[in-house]
């Protein structure tokens, strides 16, 4: 499982290295379950859900930004995301041997069912997506 790992790739070279590592170590038929960020400029990153992306700046093939966690006390860290990731593309997944890819749905979770009005922005433009896939088996 890879949680937000891809949001620390500041270049395509770094992102390719991460994917190469997954391809090398995931066994054929093994499940990949990872979280990828949504567009850092999206409405779900404007503070309603406890984080705010700010200081967003273009870098080659993506964006770098500051994530502010709205806790007491608030804290922040630097992140980066390549457009190929936050766009929702499966291109990297497929390039590195994954198949049967899907984004897991949030619409049936207990949280979204219990307060659909609160989660409406997130459901329309998710701050992140949980992606599932399986490593191709050799033919």
N, C-alpha and C positions, 0 to 999 in steps of 0.2 A: 504494500500500500504506500502511496506517495501523497502526502498531504501538503499542498501548497509549495512543494519543492520547486516547481517550474516558475514561481514568482520571484525567484532569486537569480534567474539567468539573465544577465545583462547584455547578452549577445547571442546570435544564432549559434555561434561556435560552442558556447557554454550549454545551450539548450540541446544541441545535437549530442554533446557529450553525456548529458543526463539520459537522453533516450537510448544512446548506445549502451550505457550501463544497464538499463532495464532490459534491453534486448539480450544482452550477454548473460544476465543472471536469472531471468525468468524461464522456467522450464516449459517445454512445449506442452500446450494445453493448460498451462498455469493461468490463473486469473490476475489481471491487472485491475486495481481499484485505485483511482487517483482523483485528486481535487484540482481543478484548474480555475483560475480567477476569471471573472467576467471582465467586461470593459471597465478599467479604473475610473473612467469618466461617467459611468452609469449612475442612475438615481439611487441605486441600493448602496452606493458608497458615499452618500452625502450625510451620514450620521444617524439616520433613523434606526439602523440595526447595530449600532455600537461601534462602528468604524467610519472613518472619514479619510478618503484619499485626497491628498492635496499636493501642491508643488509638482504637478504633473508636467513632465517635459519629454519631448520627443527625443528618442535615441535611434540609431539605425535599427530598423525592423521592429521597433516597439516603443515602449514608454518606460521611463523611470519615474518613481513617485514616492512620496512619504505617506505611510499609513499611520494614522492617529487612532489609537484605541481609546475610546471614550469611557474610561473607567475612572475610579477615584483612587489614586491620582491618575490622570491620563498619561499615556506613554506612547512613543512612536518608534517606528523603524523604517528603514529604506527598503524599497522593493523595486523590481523591474518585471515587465512582462512583455513577451514578444507577441506581436500581432497575430501570428499563426496560432498561438495558444488562446488568447482571450477572444478571438473571433469565433471560437467554437468549432474550428476546423478539426477534422480527424486525420489530416494529412500526416502529421508526425507519428501518430499512433500506427497508421497503416505502413508508413515507411519503415518503421522499426518492428514489424512483424506481428502486429495485433490485428485481430479480426473480431467479428460479432460485437462491434462497438455500439454502445448506447449510453445516453445520459440518463441517469436515474431521476425519476420524477419526484418533485417535492409536493405535488398537489394532494397526495394521500397521506401525508405525514400528520401526526397528531397535532403538531404546532400549527400548521397551516389550516387544518380543519377547525381548530378551536378558535381561531381569530383570523378569518380570511381577509377582513378589511385591513388589518395591520400588515399582513403579508402580501397584499396585492402588488405593491411596487416590486418586491423581490420576485414574485412569480412571473411578472411581466418582463423583467430584465434582471435575471438572477446575478447576485454578486459573485457567485461561484457555482460550479457544476461538479457533480460527482460522476465520473466517467468509468464505465466498466468495459472490459474487453478481455480477450484470451489470446495467448501467444499461439500463432499458427503452428500446427504440427507438420513435421516434414512429410512430404508425399512419398 
